[in-house]
């Protein structure tokens, strides 16, 4: 079964925790802290694989997780980094945030590989926190957490021209005649159950890619029929060949059919109604007498004043097909040579920890403790040995009103403030 959409869970790797340990060896007095840093978590990466043309693989595997970083060890041993996970997708795949429906990235054209979720950084071991005033740090930085989300994958085929029309009007027959594609062809509705791509080679000029879109019917934009699932594949095309059964072999009015399909395209995406079109008036080899002249004349009178050229063709015998294709190629050469890429609307940002809680308490006379996830992360990511790091630390305390809360608790100059194994003297 052809699959062009899938919902999956993705997760980057968690950073490994820093290690707390102290060097203990014979004849090595006051060995000091030697806890190593944790390893970095693996990245979650999407990559284009030219050998894929559907999202079938994602029907069976819906959970993708990169490797976690390993914790640091004693003797300053660094934990192993987590393995990156590369998820292969076919060209033309759009990745969306499932919750909001916004586009994260479009894996097409030049965008062949992109990191979507970065792994968490490894935590620093206690060897990084030794100072002249804190020679026995019993604190190590925790690794950054993994990042996770649900994403929706949508495949929008990359083609210059889209073949649209009601079922059984000859789209697949035309595709098989003008390209090397081998779509399933039969005389019943919905023979085509998935988009088929082919390259049209024209003598004396470059070719172009054409896509056979499964037959549309009235109400397709609202979910009626089979073709509605594949309307998305027309969104990358620069031009449309609108196939119609000019001979009305099934008793349909070709002019009415064209108007109905165009209305469905407009309802699905107004930009599709603005794409250049040509009409392939197919099955002109089964007309009787003057029927062809009458029908073709009516089609031209209706649509050519709108700038839509009508070509009487036969997808079976090839009559008129070459003329239509050369006209399409000429029109494509006049259009801007810009790939149709869906712009990024959202990208997973770094987690925001500013709303995480903390507490300020007096634990004994002259000693105050400040703890909580926000404090823990700040200490873990700040080098207090550097001048800039200590300035950041002081600014953090002021901006988060921690100094203000300490003063409300009654702290006096010379009192001690404890933060996860670190101690500071308070002075205004």
C-alpha positions in Angstrom: 0.0 0.0 0.0 1.3 3.5 -0.9 1.8 5.7 2.2 2.4 9.4 1.9 1.8 10.5 5.5 2.8 9.1 8.9 2.8 10.3 12.5 5.9 9.3 14.5 7.5 9.9 17.9 11.1 11.2 17.9 13.5 11.8 20.8 17.1 12.9 21.0 19.6 11.4 23.5 19.9 12.6 27.1 23.2 14.0 28.2 25.1 11.8 30.7 25.4 13.0 34.3 28.7 14.3 35.6 30.4 12.1 38.2 31.3 12.9 41.8 34.4 11.1 43.1 37.7 11.8 44.8 41.2 10.5 44.0 42.2 8.0 46.6 45.6 6.4 46.1 48.4 5.4 48.3 51.1 8.0 48.7 48.9 10.6 47.0 47.7 12.9 49.9 44.7 15.2 49.2 44.1 13.7 45.8 41.1 16.0 45.2 38.0 15.6 43.0 38.4 13.5 39.9 34.8 13.0 38.7 34.6 13.0 34.9 32.1 14.7 32.5 29.1 12.9 31.1 28.8 12.2 27.4 26.7 14.2 24.9 23.3 12.7 23.9 22.8 11.7 20.3 21.1 13.9 17.7 17.9 13.0 15.9 18.7 13.6 12.2 16.5 13.4 9.1 18.2 12.5 5.8 17.0 12.2 2.2 17.3 8.7 0.6 16.8 8.8 -3.2 16.0 5.1 -3.1 12.7 5.7 -1.2 9.5 7.0 -2.8 6.9 6.2 -0.1 6.6 6.5 3.7 5.6 2.8 4.0 8.5 2.0 6.5 6.9 4.4 9.0 3.7 2.3 9.2 5.6 -0.4 11.1 8.1 1.6 13.2 6.7 4.7 14.8 9.3 5.4 17.6 12.7 6.8 16.9 15.2 7.5 19.7 18.8 8.5 19.6 21.3 7.1 22.1 21.8 8.6 25.6 25.2 9.9 26.7 26.9 7.8 29.4 27.7 9.2 32.8 31.2 10.3 33.6 33.4 8.1 35.7 36.1 8.4 38.4 39.7 9.2 37.4 38.4 12.0 35.2 36.9 9.5 32.7 34.6 11.1 30.2 31.3 9.3 29.5 30.7 8.0 26.0 28.7 10.1 23.7 25.3 8.8 22.6 24.9 7.6 19.1 23.1 9.8 16.6 20.0 8.4 14.9 19.6 9.1 11.2 16.0 8.7 9.9 15.8 8.2 6.1 12.9 9.8 4.2 12.1 10.1 0.5 12.8 13.4 -1.3 9.9 15.8 -1.0 9.0 14.8 2.6 7.7 17.7 4.8 8.2 17.3 8.6 5.5 19.1 10.7 5.0 19.5 14.4 1.9 17.3 15.0 0.6 19.4 17.8 0.5 22.7 15.8 0.6 21.5 12.2 3.4 23.9 11.5 6.2 23.1 9.1 9.6 22.3 10.7 11.5 21.5 7.5 11.1 20.5 3.9 13.4 17.7 2.9 13.7 18.5 -0.8 16.1 19.9 -3.4 19.2 21.2 -1.6 18.1 20.3 1.9 19.4 16.7 2.1 20.2 16.3 5.8 19.0 18.3 8.9 19.3 17.9 12.7 15.8 18.2 14.1 16.4 17.5 17.8 19.8 18.0 19.3 21.0 15.7 22.1 21.5 17.1 25.6 25.0 18.2 26.6 26.8 16.0 29.1 27.0 17.2 32.7 30.4 18.3 34.2 32.0 16.2 36.8 33.0 17.6 40.2 36.6 17.9 39.0 35.4 21.2 37.3 34.2 22.8 40.5 37.3 22.7 42.7 38.3 26.2 43.8 40.7 27.5 46.5 37.7 28.0 48.8 35.8 24.8 47.7 38.4 22.1 47.5 36.0 19.2 48.1 33.0 19.8 45.8 30.4 17.2 46.3 28.3 18.4 43.4 28.3 17.4 39.7 26.3 18.8 36.9 23.4 16.7 35.6 23.2 15.9 31.9 20.7 18.0 29.9 17.5 16.1 29.3 16.4 14.5 26.1 14.1 16.4 23.8 11.1 14.7 22.4 8.0 15.4 20.2 5.6 13.9 17.8 6.0 14.9 14.2 3.9 14.3 11.1 5.6 13.3 7.8 3.9 14.3 4.6 5.3 13.3 1.2 4.6 15.8 -1.6 6.1 14.5 -4.8 8.5 16.7 -6.7 7.2 17.2 -10.3 7.1 20.0 -12.8 3.7 19.1 -14.1 0.7 17.4 -12.6 -1.9 15.4 -14.5 -5.4 15.9 -13.1 -8.9 14.9 -14.1 -11.8 12.6 -13.3 -11.1 8.9 -13.1 -10.7 6.9 -16.3 -10.0 9.9 -18.6 -6.6 8.5 -19.7 -4.0 10.1 -17.4 -2.1 6.9 -16.8 -2.3 5.9 -20.5 -0.7 9.3 -21.4 2.0 8.9 -18.7 2.9 5.4 -20.0 3.1 6.8 -23.6 5.3 9.8 -22.9 7.6 8.4 -20.1 9.1 5.1 -19.0 6.7 4.9 -16.1 4.5 1.8 -16.0 1.3 2.7 -14.1 -1.5 0.2 -13.8 -4.0 0.8 -16.6 -7.6 -0.6 -16.8 -11.0 0.5 -17.9 -12.5 1.2 -14.4 -12.5 4.0 -11.9 -9.5 4.4 -9.5 -7.1 2.2 -11.3 -4.4 4.5 -10.1 -4.2 4.3 -6.3 -0.9 6.3 -5.9 0.9 9.1 -7.7 3.2 7.9 -10.5 6.2 9.9 -11.7 7.8 9.9 -15.1 10.4 12.0 -17.0 9.3 13.4 -20.4 12.2 13.5 -22.8 11.7 15.9 -25.7 14.0 16.0 -28.7 16.1 19.2 -28.8 15.2 20.4 -25.3 15.5 19.4 -21.7 12.8 17.1 -20.3 10.5 17.6 -17.3 9.0 15.5 -14.6 5.3 14.7 -14.8 3.1 13.2 -12.1 -0.1 11.3 -12.6 -2.4 12.2 -9.7 -5.1 9.7 -8.9 -8.6 10.6 -10.2 -10.5 13.4 -8.5 -14.2 13.6 -8.2 -16.6 16.3 -6.9 -16.1 16.8 -3.2 -12.5 15.6 -3.3 -11.2 18.6 -1.3 -13.6 17.6 1.5 -12.5 14.0 1.6 -14.8 12.3 -1.0 -13.3 9.6 -3.1 -9.7 8.4 -3.2 -8.0 11.2 -5.0 -8.5 13.7 -2.1 -5.6 11.9 -0.3 -3.3 12.9 -3.1 -4.2 16.6 -3.7 -1.1 17.5 -1.6 1.1 16.1 -4.4 -0.1 18.9 -6.8 1.2 21.6 -4.5 4.8 21.4 -5.8 3.9 21.4 -9.5 4.4 24.5 -11.6 1.8 23.6 -14.2 -1.2 21.4 -14.7 -2.3 19.3 -17.6 -6.1 18.9 -17.2 -7.1 15.6 -18.9 -10.8 15.3 -19.9 -12.8 12.7 -21.8 -13.7 14.8 -24.8 -15.7 12.0 -26.4 -17.9 11.6 -23.3 -17.6 7.8 -23.4 -19.2 7.6 -20.0 -21.9 10.3 -20.7 -20.1 13.1 -18.9 -20.0 16.7 -19.9 -16.3 17.6 -20.4 -16.8 21.4 -19.8 -18.6 20.7 -16.6 -15.9 18.2 -15.5 -13.1 20.7 -15.9 -15.0 23.3 -13.9 -15.7 20.8 -11.1 -12.1 19.7 -10.8 -10.8 23.3 -10.9 -13.2 24.2 -8.1 -11.9 21.3 -6.0 -8.3 22.5 -6.5 -9.3 26.0 -5.5 -11.1 24.7 -2.4 -8.1 22.6 -1.3 -5.5 25.4 -1.9 -6.4 28.7 -3.7 -2.9 28.8 -5.1 -3.5 25.7 -7.2 -6.2 27.5 -9.1 -3.6 30.1 -10.2 -1.3 27.5 -11.7 -1.0 27.6 -15.6 -3.1 24.9 -17.2 -3.5 23.2 -20.6 -6.4 21.0 -21.4 -5.7 17.6 -23.0 -9.0 16.8 -24.7 -8.5 13.0 -24.8 -10.1 10.2 -26.8 -10.5 12.3 -29.9 -9.9 9.0 -31.9 -13.4 7.7 -31.0 -15.4 10.6 -32.3 -18.0 10.0 -35.0 -18.5 12.5 -37.9 -18.4 16.1 -36.8 -18.5 15.4 -33.1 -14.8 16.2 -32.6 -15.1 19.6 -34.3 -18.1 20.5 -32.2 -16.8 19.4 -28.8 -13.3 20.9 -29.4 -14.8 24.2 -30.6 -17.0 24.4 -27.4 -14.0 23.7 -25.2 -11.9 26.3 -26.9 -14.6 28.9 -26.8 -15.1 28.3 -23.1 -11.4 28.1 -21.9 -9.0 29.7 -24.3 -10.3 33.2 -23.6 -9.1 32.4 -20.0 -5.6 31.7 -21.3 -6.1 27.9 -21.1 -5.1 26.3 -24.4 -7.0 23.2 -25.6 -5.3 20.3 -27.4 -7.3 17.5 -29.0 -5.2 14.3 -28.3 -5.3 10.6 -28.1 -3.3 9.0 -25.4 -3.6 5.6 -27.1 -2.5 6.5 -30.6 -0.4 9.5 -29.7 -2.2 12.0 -31.9 -1.6 15.6 -30.8 0.4 14.5 -27.7 3.8 15.8 -28.9 2.4 19.2 -29.8 0.9 19.5 -26.3 4.1 18.4 -24.6 6.3 20.9 -26.5 3.8 23.7 -25.6 4.0 22.7 -21.9 7.8 22.7 -22.1 7.7 26.2 -23.6 5.4 27.5 -20.9 7.6 25.9 -18.2 10.7 27.7 -19.6 8.8 31.0 -19.1 8.1 30.3 -15.5 10.5 31.3 -12.7 13.1 28.6 -12.2 12.6 28.4 -8.5 12.0 25.2 -6.5 8.7 25.1 -4.6 9.8 24.7 -1.0 7.5 24.9 2.0 8.9 27.5 4.3 9.8 26.7 7.9 7.1 27.9 10.3 8.4 26.4 13.6 11.6 24.8 14.9 12.1 23.1 18.2 13.9 25.5 20.4 16.1 24.9 23.5 13.9 24.2 26.6 13.0 27.2 28.7 13.8 26.6 32.4 12.9 30.0 33.6 9.6 28.9 35.0 11.1 26.0 37.0 10.7 26.4 40.8 13.3 27.0 43.5 13.2 27.5 47.3 14.9 29.8 49.8 15.1 28.6 53.4 17.0 29.3 56.6 18.4 25.9 57.6 20.2 27.1 60.8 21.5 30.3 62.4 23.4 32.3 59.8 23.0 29.6 57.1 20.5 29.7 54.2 19.9 27.1 51.5 18.8 27.9 47.9 17.7 24.9 45.9 15.4 23.8 43.0 15.7 22.7 39.4 16.3 26.3 38.1 19.2 26.7 40.5 20.6 23.3 39.8 20.7 24.0 36.0 22.2 27.4 36.4 25.0 26.1 38.6 25.6 23.3 36.2 26.0 25.5 33.1 28.0 28.3 34.8 31.8 28.4 35.3 32.1 30.3 38.6 35.9 30.3 38.4 35.8 32.8 35.6 35.0 36.5 36.1 32.3 36.5 33.5 30.8 33.4 35.0 30.6 34.9 38.4 29.1 38.1 37.1 26.4 36.0 35.4 25.9 34.1 38.7 25.3 37.4 40.5 23.1 38.8 37.8 21.0 35.6 37.9 20.5 36.0 41.7 19.3 39.6 41.3 17.1 39.1 38.2 15.3 36.1 39.8 14.8 38.1 43.0 16.7 35.5 45.0 18.8 38.2 46.8 15.5 39.9 47.7 14.0 36.7 49.1 17.2 36.1 51.2 16.9 39.6 52.6 13.2 39.0 53.4 14.3 35.9 55.3 16.6 38.0 57.4 20.1 37.3 56.0 22.9 39.4 57.4 26.4 40.2 56.1 28.8 37.4 56.7 26.0 34.7 56.7 26.4 31.6 54.5 24.4 30.7 51.4 24.4 27.0 50.4 23.6 25.9 46.8 24.0 22.2 46.1 27.4 21.7 47.9 28.6 25.1 47.1 28.9 27.8 49.9 29.1 31.5 49.5 29.4 34.3 52.1 26.8 37.0 51.7 27.9 40.7 51.5 26.0 43.6 50.1 
